[in-house]
Amino acid sequence: MIDHQVLYLEVPDREIFDPRTSEFTYVKGQKLKLMHSLVSLSKWESKWHKPFLTKENKTAEETRDYIRCMTITQNVDPNVYLGLTDANIREVMEYIDSPMTATKFRQDQPGGRNTGQFITSELIYYQMAVAQIPFSCETWHLNRLLVLLRIFSSKNAPAKKMSRSERQALMARRRARKH
């Protein structure tokens, strides 16, 4: 269940098979409170030493660890993350993909800026500093924070120059109005 910007996830009791020991382990379920934020992103990237926000698929271990990094609930048994179900993972992914805002952007124009740069937590902190967005926003849902940064960038971008054909069309409309 998503409540504002927090996801409440019910992890059920499970028996997990450990192939290393050939034994089953009982894992008691728990209700987790999760937050997809710049804080969780920073924790994950500092452990895995790679950007999280890429199209590259994550391993099951990396995914479980990101959920651990998102966890706000205190004193969680680390084995609980082994008990995550496929439904739990789907619910978390839907929450991560949720825009958490009503703001919509037109599709980027062809020839738009694509620096090929990976977005990392440090880059986001840099953009926040430049935009003078308080670091306390690091606990917002990450998608909402990224939308705010994108708005700041678009509002402060230099005006787009008209193409030659656009200038000619504008001049033709003005001439038509004068006559």
N, C-alpha and C positions, 0 to 999 in steps of 0.2 A: 504494500500500500504506500503510495506517495502522498506525503502530507507537506504541502508547501514545497520545500526544496529537499526534503529528507525522504529516504526510502526506508520503510520498515519491512524487514525480510524475515520470514518464519522458516528457519532451518529445522527440518524434522529430525527425530531420533533416527539413527541409522546404524547398521552394522557394516563396517568397512573391512574389506579383505586386504591384508598387507602381503603382497607377493614375495617380499624379502624374507618374511618370517613364516609364511604360509599359515597365518593365523587371522582370525576375525577379531576386530576390535569394535566394541560398542561405543558409539559417540552420541552423547546426549544432545538433543536439539536445543536451540536457543533462538530467541527473537533478537535480531540485530538491527541497529539503527545506522544507516549508511548515508554518506554525503559525498557526491562526486564534486570535488572542489580542487582548487589550485594546491591546497595543502596535501590532499591525497595524491595528486599527480606528482608533486615534489618528492614525497616519500617513496613512491614507486620508482621514479627515475633515478633517485639517489642509490637505490638498491640494484637496479638492473642496468644502469649506465647506458640507457638508450631512450629515445623519445617514445612516449606512450601514444601520442596523437598521430598515428600513421595508419595507413590502410593495411599494413602488415598484420597478418593474423598472429594472435598471441597463443602461447601454449596454455594448456590447462593449468599448469603451475603458475604461469604469469598472470592469468586471469584470476585465479583464486587469491593470489597475492595482492592484486589491485583491489579486490573486494576487501581484503584484510586492511589495506591502506585507507579504504573508504570508511571503515568502521569507526563509529563514534562511541558505541557501547563500551563500557569499561569491563575489565576482567573477563575477557572472552577466552574460553579454552581454545588453543590453536587448532585442535582436532576438529572443531566445528566446521572449519572451512573445507575439510575433507568430506564432510557430510552434505555439502551443497548438491542439490539435485539439478537436473537439466532445466527444470521449470524455474528454480531459483536463479540460475545463470541467465535464462531468457529474460526474467523480470529485471535483473540488474542491467542487462544490455539495453532493454527498452528505456529504463530510467536514465542511463548514460546518454542515450540518443535523443531524449526529450529536449526540446528547445528551451523550455521553462521561461518563455517570453512570448509576447504577442508581436514583437517586431519581426517584420519580414523584409528581405532584401530582394531587389530584382536580380536576376541572374547576371553574373559578371559579364561585361561586354567582351567580345573577342579582342584579343590584343591587350587584355587587362594585365595588371601586374601579377606575375607568378614568379617569385624569386627562387622557387625550388627549395627554400629553406624549411627545415623541419621546425615545427612549433614545439618548444620545450618549456618547462616551467620557468627557466631563467629568462627566456625571451618574453614570456607573459609578464613576469615581474618587471622587466625593463619597460615594456609598453605601459604598464600601470604607473611606473615612476614618471615617465615622459608625460603621460596624460594627467598626472597628479591625482590619480585614483587612489584612495587610501588602501593600504595593505590589509586593512580589516576586511576588505571585499574578497580576500583569498578564501574565505569560507563560503562564498556564494556557490550555487550550482555552477560548474565550470562553463557550461554553454551560455548561461546568462552573462557571465563576466566577459566571455569572448564576444558576445553581441555588443556589449557596452564599449569594448575596445574598438570594434569595427565601426560603430557609430562615431566615436571620437575621431578615428582615422578619416572617415568619409567627410565629416563636417570640417575637418582641418586640411583637407587635401586642396591643392590649387585647382582653380576652375578648369574644367576640361575645355580644350580648344576645339573649335568647330572645324570639321573637315571642309575641304574646298567645295564639295557638292552641297554641304549644309549651308555654307555662306552664300553660294549662288542661289539656292532655293529661297533663303531669307531675303536676299536682295530682290528677287523676282516678286515675292509676295509684297514687299514694300512698294515697288514700282507699280504693281497692280492696284494697290490701295490709293496711290497718288493720282492715278488716271481714272 
